[in-house]
Amino acid sequence: MSPCTITRIAALGLAAAGLATAAAVVPATAAAKPPVYRSPIAFGAIQYDSPGRDDRSQRSLNAEWVTVTNSSRSAVNLKGWTLTDRSHHTYTFHNLRLAAHQAVRVHTGIGRDTGRDVYQDRRDYVWNNNGDTATLRDNHGHIAAARSWGRR
């Protein structure tokens, strides 16, 4: 074989190796990026530190709350959606239809649910004052919103 032929064969071999490497890298890169779930439901204001003394009174417990807002132009039924903290305290929404551009406040304590306020019916605080994470999942388990504060 001539030196030119050997050079061409080597070049073809390197090109084929490069294509094989590129083909192997593309699926790995594509698989590394999960699809982004965008929800019109998000957190508004969060009052994780109830004002005054933490005395576990209903007044104090209900002064600890999370606001869930709907930024879309249509209503969303929150039935089966969950709100959790880092310690896995979970509140499951019942048949609550959140109108377009509306919000609902989720209180920790006991109370009577309305279209604007719902209650977890707990006798103890959920949100840690020094640091916690509120996570909202839809009825399929997708994270719609998450918000953290304080130390992790």
C-alpha positions in Angstrom: 0.0 0.0 0.0 1.1 3.5 -0.7 1.6 6.1 2.0 -1.4 8.0 0.6 -3.7 5.0 0.9 -2.6 4.4 4.5 -3.2 8.0 5.3 -6.7 7.9 3.8 -7.6 4.7 5.7 -6.4 6.2 8.9 -8.4 9.4 8.3 -11.6 7.3 7.5 -11.0 5.3 10.7 -10.7 8.5 12.8 -13.8 10.0 11.2 -15.8 6.9 11.9 -14.7 6.8 15.5 -15.6 10.5 15.8 -19.1 9.8 14.5 -19.6 6.9 16.8 -18.5 9.0 19.8 -20.9 11.9 18.7 -23.8 9.4 18.3 -23.1 8.1 21.8 -22.9 11.6 23.3 -26.2 12.9 21.8 -28.6 10.5 23.5 -26.8 10.9 26.9 -27.1 14.7 26.7 -30.7 14.5 25.6 -31.6 12.1 28.4 -29.9 14.4 31.0 -32.5 17.1 30.5 -36.0 16.1 31.8 -39.0 17.8 30.3 -39.9 21.0 32.1 -43.4 21.1 33.6 -44.8 24.6 33.6 -47.8 25.1 35.8 -50.0 28.2 36.1 -50.4 27.3 39.8 -47.7 28.8 42.0 -47.0 30.1 45.5 -47.8 33.6 46.5 -47.0 34.9 50.0 -46.0 32.5 52.7 -46.4 33.2 56.4 -44.3 30.5 58.0 -43.6 32.3 61.3 -46.9 32.9 63.0 -46.9 36.4 64.6 -46.6 36.4 68.4 -46.0 33.5 70.7 -46.1 30.0 69.3 -48.7 28.7 71.7 -50.5 26.2 69.4 -53.8 28.1 69.8 -56.0 28.0 66.7 -55.4 31.7 66.2 -51.7 31.2 66.1 -51.9 28.0 64.0 -54.1 29.7 61.5 -51.8 32.7 61.3 -49.3 30.2 59.7 -50.3 29.9 56.0 -49.3 29.4 52.4 -50.9 31.2 49.5 -51.5 29.2 46.2 -52.3 31.3 43.2 -53.6 30.6 39.7 -52.0 32.9 37.1 -53.9 31.4 34.1 -57.0 32.7 32.3 -59.0 29.6 33.2 -60.0 27.8 36.4 -58.0 24.8 37.7 -59.4 22.1 39.9 -56.9 21.4 42.7 -58.6 18.1 43.7 -55.8 15.6 44.6 -53.0 18.2 44.6 -50.7 18.0 47.6 -48.8 20.6 49.7 -45.9 19.2 51.7 -43.0 20.4 53.9 -39.5 19.0 54.2 -40.7 16.7 57.0 -43.4 15.2 54.7 -46.4 16.7 56.5 -48.9 16.5 53.6 -52.2 18.4 53.0 -54.3 17.0 50.1 -56.7 19.4 48.4 -60.3 18.3 48.1 -62.6 19.4 45.3 -61.3 23.0 45.2 -61.8 25.0 41.9 -59.4 27.8 41.8 -60.7 30.5 39.5 -58.5 32.3 37.0 -56.2 34.9 38.6 -57.4 33.9 42.1 -55.6 32.7 45.2 -56.4 30.4 48.1 -54.7 30.6 51.5 -53.9 27.3 53.1 -53.9 27.7 56.9 -52.3 25.2 59.3 -55.0 25.0 62.0 -58.6 24.1 62.1 -61.3 26.1 60.4 -64.2 26.0 57.8 -63.0 25.8 54.2 -64.2 28.5 51.8 -63.2 29.3 48.2 -60.5 31.7 49.6 -59.3 29.9 52.7 -58.8 26.2 53.4 -57.5 24.6 56.6 -55.2 21.6 57.2 -57.0 20.9 60.5 -53.7 20.4 62.4 -53.1 21.0 66.1 -49.3 21.7 65.6 -47.2 23.9 63.3 -46.1 22.6 60.0 -43.6 25.3 58.6 -40.3 25.6 60.4 -39.4 29.2 61.2 -35.6 28.7 60.7 -35.9 26.9 57.4 -38.2 24.7 55.4 -39.4 24.0 51.8 -43.0 24.1 50.7 -43.7 21.8 47.7 -46.9 21.8 45.7 -47.6 18.8 43.5 -50.4 18.3 41.0 -52.7 15.2 41.0 -50.2 13.4 38.8 -47.3 14.0 41.3 -45.5 16.6 39.1 -44.0 19.5 41.1 -45.9 22.6 40.2 -44.1 24.9 42.7 -41.5 24.8 45.4 -40.3 27.6 47.7 -37.5 27.4 50.4 -36.5 29.8 53.1 -33.9 29.9 55.9 -31.3 27.3 56.5 -31.2 24.1 54.6 
